[in-house]
Amino acid sequence: MKINKVSGYCLSSQYGDGKVFGQPLGVKSIGIIEVVTDEGLVGIGETYSAVYVPELIEPTVKFIESLIVGMNPIEIEKVYESMNIPFVAMNGFIRTVVGAIEMALWDIKGQVEQKPLYKLLSETNINDFDVYSSGGSVAYTPDEIKKDIEKLPFGSYKMRVGVQSWEDDKKRVRTARNELGSNDLMVDAIMGTLNTWDKETATNNINSLSEENLTWFEEPLHPANLKDLRWVWKNTEVPIATGEGLSGKLDFDSYLESDCLDIIQPDITYCGGFIRAKKIIEMAKEKNKKVALHVWGSSISLMSALHLSIATDVDWLEVPTVKLDILSNEFEVIKQIIKDKDYSLRNGLGVKITGETKNKYPFVKNSGYKI
């Protein structure tokens, strides 16, 4: 069997109520990779980078295609190494695209061996992990937070802060805590996007929430600011989580070797694929750190993270609550699978992209995340 073709493209659809913070055109774009074999098998993957730079996905995949066409897709490690372009593929954008291609290779292998992907990642392990609902837009009022919590698919909840005044944000967090009772509450400052807090601001804000019994406080500083994150970690009492903005070995090694976090948050569609994600999880456990998989994409992203959660020592899985029309039916099916813990999944990844879906959700130019 050989790789015949690799293609990358984006699909766009309405996101939430069409007025979601950071999506000025009212739509969200998803970056999809397809690897096609000479025997007609198609594997799919997703790259989180398309949320920000959708126009770059197609030409980047076209270049990488030239490196791996003709190779055996079942020899995943070998193909993966062939995509390690010196310097530029160590981490960052190229690494996220490489990881999406690698995801598609695992999908093909599962189809060939007639196994769901998690059984390829681990033949014996069925991991028990917690799940949390992820919503709570930075723009929501306390009343909107209440309404958001009323319709949670899972009892634990993550909300966003950092745009409104801190006094207003504290009211929003208190509202969530009162509504949730004893269920887990996570707070995300999304400073990888906003980048408006310094270490003193982050520390003061986190400590002001010390009585809210937070499961963690997420991304209090920009991910490039590792030095100051160490300072914040040492001067706060709330567990610190970060990692969605990290990619490649150097990023994760640097964070896990430092005293700067309690929970690491790799995203399978951003960190470099399943091979990289497994190593991150193993290293985190060696360092006595917990793992919460970040998910903020389509059903491809959620299903990939589910396979990884089943097969490895993951502590939490994130399930977004903001509706994305693309593959929305599949998303609801996956949520039910998670609730039922019924892991008799289809072979490979278990999600397909049809021609009908491609025609229904054409890419909208200039739809990348903007503030």
N, C-alpha and C positions, 0 to 999 in steps of 0.2 A: 504494500500500500504506500502511496506517495501523496504529498501535499500538492494539489493542482493549482489552488488559488487561495489568496487571503485578501479579504476586503474589509474595509472599515467605513461605517456610515453613521449618520445620526438620524434619530426620529424625534419629533417634537409634539407635545400635546399640552392641553390646559393642565394647570397645576393648582390644586386646591380650589379656591374661589376665583382664581385668575388675578388675585391681588397680593400674592405672596411676596414677602420682603426679599429683595434681591433678584426678582424675576420681572423686570419692567415691561416686558412684552406679554406677560400673563401666561407664558408657557415655559416648560422645562425641557431641555434637550438631553437625550440619552445617547451615549456613544457605544455602538455595537460592533463587534468583530465576528466575522464568519471565516472559518477555515474549511475548505472544501477538498475532499480527497478524490483520487482518480477512480474510486469505486462509488462515488456519489454520496458519501457520508458528509454531513455538515455539522461542525461543532460551533457553538457560539460562546462569546464572552462579552464582558462589559468593562469599560474604563470610565472611572469617575471624573477623569480630566475633562470629558466632554461637557460637563456642567459649566465649565469655565471657558474652554477654548474649543467649541464644537467644530469650527472650521478647520482645525489642525488635524483632526482624526484621520480623514481619508488620505491626504498626502503622506502622512507619517506611516500609516499601515502599508501604503503602496511601496514605500522605500524598504520597509522591513520584509515585505513579501519576497523581494529579490534575494534575501539572505537564506530563505528556508524552503522555497519551492523545490520540489523533487525529493525532499527528505521524508523519512518515515514518521508520520504523526504519532505513532505509538511510542517512539523513542523520545519521550518528553524531555528528559534531562539533556539529551544531545541537542534537540531543537532549541531548548531554552538557552543553552550556552552559546549557540550560534547567533542568538539575538543580542548578545552582550557587546554592543558596539563600544569600543574604547572611549573613555571619558564621558560621553553624553548619555550612556545608558545605565550608569551606576545608580542613579536615583532620579527623582523628578518626573517630568512629563513622559519621556521616552520609556522609563521603567514601568509606568502605569499602563502604557500601550502594550509593552512586552508581556506584562502580567495578564492582560486581557486575552492575548493570543494564546498564552499558556493555558488559560482557563478553557478555551475552546478545544485545545488538544486533549485535556482531561475528559471533556464531553465526548469527543470521538472515541477515546479509549474505553469509556464506559459502555458506549454503544457496541463496540467490537466485542468486549468481554461480557456483555449483557449483565452489567452490574450498575447499580446507582453509584454516583461518584464517591459518596462517603465510604463505600466498601473498598474502593481503590485506595483511599487515603489511610484506612485502617481496617484490616480484616476482622478484628475482634472487638474494638472499642465502640460502645454506645454510651456516649457521655451524657450526663444529666446537667443541664444548664438552666439558668434563669433567663427570663425574657422581659423586656420592658417596652412600653409604648413611648414613641418619640414624637413630640409635637411642640406645643407651647411656643408659638412664634414670638419673637422679640417685640412684635407690634401689638400683641394681645393685651387687652385690659384685664383686670381681675375677673370681671364677669365673663369675658371670653375664655379665660383660663378655666373657670368653673364649667362652662359648656364643653370645653375640650375634654376635661376629665370625665364628664358624664358619659361619654361615648367611647371610652378607652377599650381596645380589644384585649389588653393585658393590664393588670392592676398597678404595676409600677410605672413611673412616669418621668420623662425628661422634658424640661422646658428651657427656653433660651432667655438670656438677659444681656444687657450691655448697650442698648440703644436708648432706652428711656432713662429718666433721672434715677439715681440709685435708690432714692426714697420710694419712688414708684415701683422699681423692681423688687424691693424688699416686700412691699405690699402684695405684689404678684406671687412671690415665693411663699409668703405666709398663707395666702389664699389656697395655693396648691397643697401645702402641708395640711391645712384644715380639712380640705376635701378628701385627701388621700388617707387620712388616719395613719395607720402604722405601715402602710405600703411604702416601698422605696421611692424616694424623690431624688432625682439627679438634676443639677443645674449646669447649663452650658453657656459660657460667656462668649463663645464663637470668636475669640480674639485672633484666630488664624485668618479670619475674614475682616473683622473690624480694626484690629491692631491699634486700639486707642488707650489701653491701660498700661501704666508702668508698674514696676514691682510693688511700690508702696500702695498704689490704688488697688491693685489686685489683692494684696494681703489684707488691707483694711476692709474691703468689700466681702471677702470670704469670711473673715472673722466676725463680721456683723451678722452672718447667718449661722453662727455656730450652734444656736439653740434650735435650729430647724431640723436637726437630725438628718442631714443630707447623706445619701449613700456615697456621692462624690461631687466635687466641683470640677467642671471640665474646661479645658483650654483657657486658663486665666491669662495667658500671655501668648503672643505669636510663637509658633513652633520654632522659628529661627532663634528665639531668645532663650536658649538652654541655660545659660549662666544665671539669669535672673529667676528662672523657674526654680532652680535649686534653692535660691533664697526664699522664694514664696513658700515652697514645700516645707522648709525648716521653720518658718514663722507662722504657720497656720495649723489648725487642729482638724480641719475637714480633709478627708482623703482627696488627693489630686489625681485627675485622669487626663490623659492626652494621647495623641498618636494618629488621629485620622489624617493629619497633614504630613505624615512621615512616609517616606518610600525608600526602598533599597536598604542594603545591609548597614551602611555607615550611619544613617539616621537612627535606626532602631538600636544598633549597638551603642551609640553614644548616649541615648536616653536611658537604656536599661543598665548601663554601667555607672550612671550618675544617680546621686540621691536627689531625685526631683519628682517622683511620681509614685502612686500606689497602684494605679490601674493603667495598663497600656491598651490602646484602642486601634489596632490595625484594621484597615478596610481592605477586603479581598480584591476589590476593584481598583485599588490605588497602591497598595504596598508592594506589588510585584508578582502577584499570583499565589497559587496554592503552595508551591515549593518554598517560597519566601515566608509565607504566612505561618506554615508549620514550624519553621525554624525560629521565628519570632516568638511563637507560643511556647516552644520548648525552652528558649532562653529566659523568657519571663518567669516560667515556673522554677527554673534553676535559681533565679534571683528573688523568689518568693513574692512575685508581683502577680496580681490578678489580671485577667484578660476579658475585655468587653469588645466584641466585634462591632465595628462601626458599619452602619448600612444607611445609605441615603440615595439609593438609586431605584432601578426598576425591579421587576420580579426576578430578573437574571441575577442581580446583586443579592437580593434576599435569599434566593435558593442556593446560591454559591456559599453564602455565609452559613446557611442552615447545614449544608453538607459538612462544612468545616467544623461547626459546633458539635455535630453528632460524633465526628471522628476524632476530635482532639480535646485537650483539657481546657476548654473555654468556660468562663464563668457566667457571662451574660451575652445575649444576642439582642440587638436593637431592631425594632420593627417600626418603621415610619408610619405616622397616621395621616400625613398630608396626602390626599388622593392624587395619583398620577394616572391618567387615562390609559397610557400605553400598558398593555398586558395586565390591566386591572383585574380581570377575572382570575388570571393565574395568581395574582397577589392574594386575593381572598382565599383561594384554595390553599396556598402555602400557609397562611395564618391559621387555617383550620387544621392543617397537618401538624403545626407546632402545638396548638392547643391539645390535640388528641394524642400527640407523641406517636403517631402512626407513621413509621419510617419505611413502609413498603413502597418506596419511591420508584419512579420510572428509571430506566437505564440512562447512564450518563448524567448530565446536569438535570434534565427533566423539564426544561422550558424550550419552546420552539418559537421562531419568528416566521410567520406566514406572509405570503405575498399580500394578502388582504390587510394585514397589520401595517406593512410598509406603505401601502397606498393610502391608508386611512390617516396616517400620522407623518406626513412629509416634513422634512427638516425646515425649520424657520430660521433664516439667516439672522445673525446678530442677536441670537437668543441666549447667549452666555450670561452667567451670573454677573450682575452689576448692581452697585449701590448708588 
